[in-house]
Structure formats: C-alpha cells, structure tokens
Amino acid sequence: MITSALPSDASTTAWALAARAGDTEAFEHLVRALHRDVLRYVSHLCADPQAADDLAQDTFLRAFGSVHRFEGRSSARTWLLSIARRAVIDGFRHAAARPRAYDAGDWELAVERAQPRGVPGFDDGVALLDLLEALPVERREAFVLTQMWGLPYEEVASMCGCPVGTVRSRVARARATLVEMVKAVDLAA
C-alpha cells in the first residue's frame, strides 16, 4: 500500500506508473493526491465554478482511460494538468457549439447581486483578477502557473507545449504589463 501525507511529484508519478500496470488502488491515491491541484487549475482556466467540478471529473476520466499510455517522461502532475487543459479547451468548444439560454430578464443585475460584498481582501482579489484578465491568454497562463502556483518553468513549458524560453518570455512580459497597469491605476487615482 502506498501512502504519503504530502505526496511529492515522485510519489504521484510512481502511483501513475503503478496504475499503468493495472493497480487501481494506486490510481485512487493519484486522484486523491492531485484532485485539489486539478480542480484549482480548471477553476482558473474556465472561470466558472459550477463547471470546474465537471471538468475535474472529466480530467480524471480521461486520465483513467489513457493511464496505460503514461510513460513517466514528465511528472504525473504535469501529465494530469495537461489533460485538464485539454478538457477545458474541449469544454469551451462544446459550449460555443451549444450556447445556453437564460430565462431571466436582467441577468446582469442578478449576477451583480450574487457577488459577495464586505469580505476582507475581496476587492483586492477582484482587482487582481481584472488585471490578470487583461493579459493575453498565453502570458496569463504562464504567469499564474509559475508565479502564483510555483510550478517550475520546465513543467509549464511541457504543459503548454512550448520551449522553456517562451514561458520565461511570457512571464517577463506579463510582469511588465502588470506593473504598467498598476502604475496607470495609481496615476488615475
């Protein structure tokens, strides 16, 4: 039996390799160890908390179906986050093909009323999300994964399918843009 309080990339990768060999218990350990990371990642990418659970579940279903192809060339975390990224992209494509209807008259007012107010740090969080949202998608993704989540540049490059230098460039440009936007807000205030 494989156990760990705070599983490392090495132990999660070992569980994935054991699952590849047919050990269903190892796959359960892998899911428990990385579920939170996958859920946070898809929540960030899709910005729809209601869809995040479904996308995380879809990620693990896809992983279960393809674990036999996992070779351990990257960590299991990187492998799962890559699958999660594709699940979110496929979700966007599916949603674009089948738009949802909304029955209420003033949906914008309903959304405004549903937003939390007076929560400590909430306004700063909203401001940060607004600033991040203004970044181009590739730069925002590289910045969030490396600077906020602390993932190594090599893993992010593997997940995004680009060279490490490209990730470094995207992060540097995102930082520069964020600094310019904060300065502009400070000057306007």
Buried (B, 14 or more C-beta within 10 A) or exposed (E): EBEEEEBEBEBBBBBBBBBBEEBEEBBEBBBEBBBEBBBBBBBBBBEBEEBBEBBBBBBBEBBBEEBEEBEEEBBBBBBBBBBBBEBBEEBEEEEEEEEEEEEEEEEEEEEEEEEEEEEEEEEEEEEEEEBBEEBEEBBBBBBBBBEEBEBBBEBBBBBBEBEBEBBBBBBEBBBEBBEEBEEEEEEEE
